[in-house]
Amino acid sequence: KFKYEIKSSSLYSLIEMAASGIAVGINKGHIVTKRVLKAKPSNKIGASSNRTTFVRSIIREVAGFAPYERRLMELIKNSKDKRARKLCKSKLGTFLRAKKKIEELQGAIASSRRA
């Protein structure tokens, strides 16, 4: 099989072509059947179990939110999302963690409005 990159709208996408059985050309290569592999146990790393999610929800219910989380919620309510993300990044270290935390807090705000 042969992979090549196409630049379209500033994104590089890999396109996989089927082998033709010919030694030259864009689809060069021996024709083989793709093997179907079993899912590896390492693929499950990072997925939270039902028990873990349940325990975390109980702890959240009992302990409530940390002071910085309450401040973030106030910023989100006052539509200062960018400021909230910056504060969250300074507290958590990375922007990806900050975005995840902001999403979680927005969900908590929405559920409190529904209740």
Summary of the structure (lengths in Angstrom):
residues: 115
radius of gyration: 23.7
end to end distance: 55.0
largest distance: 66.6
contacts: 219
relative contact order: 0.08
helix: 53%
strand: 12%
